[in-house]
């Protein structure tokens, strides 16, 4: 499993996300690529952040913020 997939798994299995968003393990993607195609907005937002930070060169904070805001404004 790739490093970014491990990071995704750690975020998605956090108790706060499980309780607040009622995420079920069987609904969760196992890779960042799958998460980027998810219908669950919080999952896709986390995947966008991980993808931005793990690419070379890393996205700046401003680029990440703009990317997430754009996604959330269109998804919700």
N, CA, C and O atoms as a MOPAC input file, in Angstrom:
PM7 MOZYME 1SCF
protein

 N      0.84900 1    -1.17400 1     0.00000 1
 C      0.00000 1     0.00000 1     0.00000 1
 C      0.89700 1     1.24000 1     0.00000 1
 O      1.89500 1     1.28900 1     0.71900 1
 N      0.54100 1     2.22900 1    -0.80100 1
 C      1.31700 1     3.46200 1    -0.90100 1
 C      1.16300 1     4.30300 1     0.36500 1
 O      0.18900 1     4.17400 1     1.10600 1
 N      2.14300 1     5.15600 1     0.58700 1
 C      2.14100 1     6.00400 1     1.78400 1
 C      0.87500 1     6.85500 1     1.85700 1
 O      0.26900 1     6.98400 1     2.92100 1
 N      0.47800 1     7.43300 1     0.72600 1
 C     -0.70500 1     8.29300 1     0.75100 1
 C     -1.98100 1     7.50300 1     1.03400 1
 O     -2.93200 1     8.04300 1     1.60100 1
 N     -2.00800 1     6.23200 1     0.64400 1
 C     -3.16500 1     5.39100 1     0.96100 1
 C     -3.21700 1     5.09100 1     2.46100 1
 O     -4.29700 1     5.02000 1     3.04600 1
 N     -2.05600 1     4.91700 1     3.07400 1
 C     -1.99900 1     4.72400 1     4.53300 1
 C     -2.46700 1     5.97400 1     5.27200 1
 O     -3.17600 1     5.88300 1     6.27400 1
 N     -2.06800 1     7.13200 1     4.77500 1
 C     -2.48900 1     8.39300 1     5.38500 1
 C     -4.01000 1     8.52900 1     5.28600 1
 O     -4.66800 1     8.91200 1     6.25300 1
 N     -4.55600 1     8.21700 1     4.12800 1
 C     -6.00700 1     8.26800 1     3.92700 1
 C     -6.71200 1     7.34400 1     4.91400 1
 O     -7.68700 1     7.73800 1     5.55400 1
 N     -6.22500 1     6.13200 1     5.03200 1
 C     -6.84100 1     5.15700 1     5.93800 1
 C     -6.83100 1     5.67900 1     7.37200 1
 O     -7.82200 1     5.53500 1     8.08800 1
 N     -5.72400 1     6.28100 1     7.79600 1
 C     -5.63900 1     6.81900 1     9.15400 1
 C     -6.66000 1     7.93000 1     9.38400 1
 O     -7.27300 1     7.99500 1    10.44900 1
 N     -6.84500 1     8.78800 1     8.41200 1
 C     -7.84400 1     9.84700 1     8.55400 1
 C     -9.25400 1     9.28300 1     8.59800 1
 O    -10.05100 1     9.65400 1     9.46000 1
 N     -9.56200 1     8.39200 1     7.67400 1
 C    -10.93000 1     7.90200 1     7.55100 1
 C    -11.35700 1     7.00100 1     8.70600 1
 O    -12.55200 1     6.82800 1     8.94200 1
 N    -10.41300 1     6.43600 1     9.41300 1
 C    -10.76800 1     5.58200 1    10.54700 1
 C    -10.71600 1     6.32200 1    11.87300 1
 O    -10.85700 1     5.71300 1    12.93400 1
 N    -10.51500 1     7.62400 1    11.82000 1
 C    -10.50500 1     8.41400 1    13.05300 1
 C    -11.91100 1     8.42500 1    13.64300 1
 O    -12.89700 1     8.56300 1    12.91800 1
 N    -11.99500 1     8.28100 1    14.95400 1
 C    -13.29200 1     8.17500 1    15.62600 1
 C    -14.18400 1     9.40000 1    15.41600 1
 O    -15.40600 1     9.26700 1    15.36200 1
 N    -13.59800 1    10.57200 1    15.29700 1
 C    -14.39400 1    11.78200 1    15.08100 1
 C    -15.11800 1    11.72400 1    13.73600 1
 O    -16.30200 1    12.04900 1    13.65300 1
 N    -14.41600 1    11.31400 1    12.69500 1
 C    -15.05400 1    11.20300 1    11.38100 1
 C    -16.10200 1    10.09800 1    11.37500 1
 O    -17.16600 1    10.24700 1    10.77400 1
 N    -15.80400 1     9.00300 1    12.03500 1
 C    -16.76300 1     7.89800 1    12.08900 1
 C    -18.05800 1     8.32500 1    12.77600 1
 O    -19.15000 1     7.99600 1    12.31300 1
 N    -17.93100 1     9.06000 1    13.88300 1
 C    -19.13200 1     9.43900 1    14.62200 1
 C    -19.87900 1    10.60900 1    13.96800 1
 O    -21.10500 1    10.57500 1    13.86500 1
 N    -19.16100 1    11.62400 1    13.53500 1
 C    -19.81100 1    12.81100 1    12.98100 1
 C    -20.45200 1    12.55200 1    11.61800 1
 O    -21.55300 1    13.03000 1    11.34900 1
 N    -19.76900 1    11.80000 1    10.76500 1
 C    -20.26700 1    11.57400 1     9.41000 1
 C    -20.87500 1    10.19100 1     9.21900 1
 O    -21.31700 1     9.84700 1     8.12300 1
 N    -20.89700 1     9.39700 1    10.28800 1
 C    -21.47200 1     8.05300 1    10.26000 1
 C    -20.93300 1     7.22900 1     9.10300 1
 O    -21.68700 1     6.58200 1     8.37600 1
 N    -19.61200 1     7.26300 1     8.94600 1
 C    -18.96400 1     6.50000 1     7.88900 1
 C    -18.86400 1     5.03600 1     8.29700 1
 O    -18.45400 1     4.71900 1     9.41400 1
 N    -19.23800 1     4.15600 1     7.39000 1
 C    -19.12300 1     2.72900 1     7.63500 1
 C    -17.89600 1     2.20800 1     6.89900 1
 O    -17.60100 1     2.64400 1     5.78600 1
 N    -17.19000 1     1.28400 1     7.51600 1
 C    -15.95800 1     0.75400 1     6.92800 1
 C    -16.16100 1     0.19800 1     5.52400 1
 O    -15.28600 1     0.33800 1     4.67000 1
 N    -17.29600 1    -0.42600 1     5.28000 1
 C    -17.52300 1    -1.01500 1     3.96400 1
 C    -17.77000 1     0.04200 1     2.88200 1
 O    -17.66900 1    -0.26300 1     1.69300 1
 N    -18.08800 1     1.26200 1     3.27300 1
 C    -18.30700 1     2.34700 1     2.31100 1
 C    -17.04400 1     3.14100 1     2.01100 1
 O    -17.03100 1     3.96400 1     1.09600 1
 N    -15.98600 1     2.89900 1     2.77100 1
 C    -14.77100 1     3.69600 1     2.65000 1
 C    -13.84700 1     3.16500 1     1.56300 1
 O    -13.67300 1     1.95400 1     1.42800 1
 N    -13.25800 1     4.06600 1     0.79000 1
 C    -12.28700 1     3.64700 1    -0.22300 1
 C    -10.97800 1     3.22200 1     0.43700 1
 O    -10.68300 1     3.61200 1     1.56700 1
 N    -10.20700 1     2.42500 1    -0.27600 1
 C     -8.92700 1     1.97100 1     0.27900 1
 C     -7.73600 1     2.69600 1    -0.33300 1
 O     -6.61900 1     2.59900 1     0.17500 1
 N     -7.97100 1     3.42000 1    -1.41900 1
 C     -6.88200 1     4.17100 1    -2.04400 1
 C     -7.31800 1     5.62200 1    -2.25800 1
 O     -8.50700 1     5.93800 1    -2.28300 1
 N     -6.32700 1     6.48200 1    -2.41000 1
 C     -6.60700 1     7.89600 1    -2.67300 1
 C     -7.31500 1     8.03100 1    -4.01800 1
 O     -8.21000 1     8.86300 1    -4.16700 1
 N     -6.92500 1     7.23000 1    -4.98000 1
 C     -7.56500 1     7.27700 1    -6.30600 1
 C     -9.06900 1     6.99200 1    -6.19400 1
 O     -9.88100 1     7.67800 1    -6.81500 1
 N     -9.43200 1     5.98400 1    -5.40600 1
 C    -10.84800 1     5.67700 1    -5.19000 1
 C    -11.53600 1     6.80500 1    -4.43100 1
 O    -12.67800 1     7.15100 1    -4.73200 1
 N    -10.85000 1     7.37500 1    -3.45400 1
 C    -11.42100 1     8.44800 1    -2.63200 1
 C    -11.69200 1     9.69300 1    -3.46200 1
 O    -12.65700 1    10.41200 1    -3.20100 1
 N    -10.85800 1     9.95500 1    -4.45200 1
 C    -11.07800 1    11.12000 1    -5.31300 1
 C    -12.35200 1    10.98300 1    -6.13500 1
 O    -12.88900 1    11.98200 1    -6.61300 1
 N    -12.83700 1     9.76700 1    -6.30300 1
 C    -14.07500 1     9.51600 1    -7.04400 1
 C    -15.26100 1     9.25500 1    -6.12000 1
 O    -16.33700 1     8.87600 1    -6.58300 1
 N    -15.07200 1     9.45300 1    -4.82300 1
 C    -16.11300 1     9.16100 1    -3.83700 1
 C    -17.27000 1    10.14300 1    -3.93800 1
 O    -17.09500 1    11.30100 1    -4.31600 1
 N    -18.46200 1     9.65300 1    -3.59000 1
 C    -19.65100 1    10.50300 1    -3.53800 1
 C    -19.80500 1    11.18700 1    -2.18100 1
 O    -20.68400 1    12.03000 1    -2.00100 1
 N    -18.95000 1    10.82200 1    -1.22900 1
 C    -18.99400 1    11.38800 1     0.11700 1
 C    -18.05700 1    12.59700 1     0.15600 1
 O    -16.84300 1    12.43300 1     0.03800 1
 N    -18.60000 1    13.81300 1     0.31900 1
 C    -17.77900 1    15.02600 1     0.22300 1
 C    -16.57500 1    15.06000 1     1.16200 1
 O    -15.50000 1    15.48700 1     0.74100 1
 N    -16.71300 1    14.62700 1     2.41800 1
 C    -15.58800 1    14.69000 1     3.34600 1
 C    -14.47300 1    13.74800 1     2.91000 1
 O    -13.29600 1    14.06500 1     3.08400 1
 N    -14.82100 1    12.60900 1     2.35400 1
 C    -13.82700 1    11.65300 1     1.87800 1
 C    -13.05500 1    12.24000 1     0.70800 1
 O    -11.82800 1    12.15400 1     0.65400 1
 N    -13.77700 1    12.83300 1    -0.22000 1
 C    -13.11300 1    13.41800 1    -1.38800 1
 C    -12.25500 1    14.62000 1    -0.98400 1
 O    -11.17200 1    14.81000 1    -1.53700 1
 N    -12.71500 1    15.42900 1    -0.03400 1
 C    -11.94100 1    16.58400 1     0.42400 1
 C    -10.62800 1    16.13200 1     1.06200 1
 O     -9.57800 1    16.72200 1     0.80500 1
 N    -10.68400 1    15.10200 1     1.88100 1
 C     -9.47000 1    14.57800 1     2.50500 1
 C     -8.53500 1    14.03700 1     1.43000 1
 O     -7.32400 1    14.24800 1     1.50300 1
 N     -9.07400 1    13.35200 1     0.44700 1
 C     -8.25700 1    12.81600 1    -0.64700 1
 C     -7.58800 1    13.93900 1    -1.43800 1
 O     -6.43100 1    13.80700 1    -1.83900 1
 N     -8.29900 1    15.03200 1    -1.66200 1
 C     -7.71200 1    16.17900 1    -2.37400 1
 C     -6.53700 1    16.76400 1    -1.59900 1
 O     -5.52000 1    17.13100 1    -2.18800 1
 N     -6.67500 1    16.84900 1    -0.29900 1
 C     -5.58900 1    17.38100 1     0.53300 1
 C     -4.38200 1    16.45700 1     0.47200 1
 O     -3.25700 1    16.91100 1     0.26200 1
 N     -4.61500 1    15.17000 1     0.65300 1
 C     -3.51000 1    14.20900 1     0.62900 1
 C     -2.82100 1    14.20800 1    -0.72800 1
 O     -1.59300 1    14.22000 1    -0.80900 1
 N     -3.60800 1    14.19500 1    -1.78100 1
 C     -3.04300 1    14.20400 1    -3.13100 1
 C     -2.20100 1    15.45800 1    -3.35600 1
 O     -1.12100 1    15.38300 1    -3.94300 1
 N     -2.68400 1    16.60100 1    -2.89500 1
 C     -1.94000 1    17.85000 1    -3.06100 1
 C     -0.63800 1    17.86500 1    -2.28300 1
 O      0.36700 1    18.38800 1    -2.76400 1
 N     -0.64600 1    17.30000 1    -1.09200 1
 C      0.55900 1    17.29200 1    -0.26100 1
 C      1.56100 1    16.23700 1    -0.69300 1
 O      2.76000 1    16.39700 1    -0.46200 1
 N      1.10200 1    15.17500 1    -1.30700 1
 C      1.99300 1    14.08200 1    -1.68500 1
 C      2.55900 1    14.21500 1    -3.09500 1
 O      3.47200 1    13.47600 1    -3.46200 1
 N      2.03400 1    15.14100 1    -3.88800 1
 C      2.58000 1    15.29800 1    -5.23700 1
 C      3.92000 1    16.03300 1    -5.15200 1
 O      4.24800 1    16.65200 1    -4.14000 1
 N      4.66500 1    15.94800 1    -6.22100 1
 C      5.97900 1    16.59400 1    -6.23800 1
 C      5.98900 1    17.62800 1    -7.35100 1
 O      5.75900 1    17.25200 1    -8.50000 1
 N      6.23400 1    18.87600 1    -7.09400 1
 C      6.39600 1    19.50100 1    -5.77800 1
 C      5.04800 1    19.63500 1    -5.07700 1
 O      3.99500 1    19.66600 1    -5.71300 1
 N      5.10900 1    19.71200 1    -3.78900 1
 C      3.91200 1    19.80900 1    -2.95200 1
 C      3.13200 1    21.08600 1    -3.25600 1
 O      3.71300 1    22.12800 1    -3.56200 1
 N      1.82700 1    20.98700 1    -3.16800 1
 C      0.98900 1    22.17000 1    -3.35600 1
 C      1.16800 1    23.11300 1    -2.16900 1
 O      1.40400 1    22.67400 1    -1.04300 1
 N      1.05600 1    24.38600 1    -2.43100 1
 C      1.16200 1    25.36300 1    -1.34900 1
 C     -0.13400 1    25.36200 1    -0.54800 1
 O     -1.15500 1    24.84200 1    -0.99900 1
 N     -0.08300 1    25.94300 1     0.63100 1
 C     -1.28100 1    26.03500 1     1.46500 1
 C     -2.39800 1    26.76800 1     0.73000 1
 O     -3.56200 1    26.37600 1     0.80800 1
 N     -2.04700 1    27.81200 1     0.03100 1
 C     -3.03200 1    28.60000 1    -0.69800 1
 C     -3.67000 1    27.78400 1    -1.82700 1
 O     -4.88200 1    27.85300 1    -2.03600 1
 N     -2.86300 1    27.02200 1    -2.54300 1
 C     -3.39800 1    26.17600 1    -3.61100 1
 C     -4.34400 1    25.11900 1    -3.04800 1
 O     -5.40200 1    24.85800 1    -3.62200 1
 N     -3.96300 1    24.51600 1    -1.93000 1
 C     -4.81700 1    23.51100 1    -1.29300 1
 C     -6.12900 1    24.12600 1    -0.82300 1
 O     -7.20100 1    23.55800 1    -1.03400 1
 N     -6.03800 1    25.27800 1    -0.19100 1
 C     -7.23700 1    25.95900 1     0.29800 1
 C     -8.18000 1    26.26700 1    -0.85400 1
 O     -9.38200 1    26.02100 1    -0.75600 1
 N     -7.64600 1    26.79900 1    -1.93600 1
 C     -8.47800 1    27.13300 1    -3.09500 1
 C     -9.11100 1    25.88800 1    -3.70700 1
 O    -10.27700 1    25.90700 1    -4.10300 1
 N     -8.34500 1    24.81500 1    -3.78300 1
 C     -8.84600 1    23.56900 1    -4.33800 1
 C     -9.99100 1    23.00800 1    -3.49600 1
 O    -11.01500 1    22.59100 1    -4.03800 1
 N     -9.82200 1    22.99600 1    -2.18500 1
 C    -10.85200 1    22.47000 1    -1.29000 1
 C    -12.09100 1    23.36300 1    -1.30300 1
 O    -13.21600 1    22.86500 1    -1.35600 1
 N    -11.88700 1    24.67700 1    -1.25500 1
 C    -13.03400 1    25.59200 1    -1.29200 1
 C    -13.82800 1    25.45400 1    -2.58600 1
 O    -15.05900 1    25.45900 1    -2.57200 1
 N    -13.12400 1    25.33300 1    -3.68700 1
 C    -13.79900 1    25.15600 1    -4.98000 1
 C    -14.60800 1    23.86000 1    -4.98400 1
 O    -15.76200 1    23.84200 1    -5.41200 1
 N    -13.99700 1    22.78000 1    -4.50600 1
 C    -14.72000 1    21.51000 1    -4.46200 1
 C    -15.93800 1    21.59300 1    -3.56600 1
 O    -17.03100 1    21.19400 1    -3.96800 1
 N    -15.76400 1    22.11100 1    -2.34600 1
 C    -16.87800 1    22.16900 1    -1.40100 1
 C    -17.99800 1    23.07100 1    -1.87900 1
 O    -19.17100 1    22.77800 1    -1.64800 1
 N    -17.65400 1    24.16500 1    -2.54300 1
 C    -18.68800 1    25.06700 1    -3.06000 1
 C    -19.51800 1    24.40800 1    -4.15900 1
 O    -20.69600 1    24.72800 1    -4.31300 1
 N    -18.93300 1    23.51100 1    -4.91100 1
 C    -19.67700 1    22.84400 1    -5.98200 1
 C    -20.35900 1    21.56100 1    -5.49300 1
 O    -21.36900 1    21.14700 1    -6.06100 1
 N    -19.81800 1    20.93200 1    -4.45200 1
 C    -20.34100 1    19.64300 1    -3.98700 1
 C    -21.50800 1    19.77300 1    -3.03600 1
 O    -22.35300 1    18.88000 1    -2.95800 1
 N    -21.56200 1    20.86100 1    -2.32300 1
 C    -22.58200 1    20.97200 1    -1.26200 1
 C    -23.69400 1    21.90700 1    -1.65300 1
 O    -24.62900 1    22.11300 1    -0.87900 1

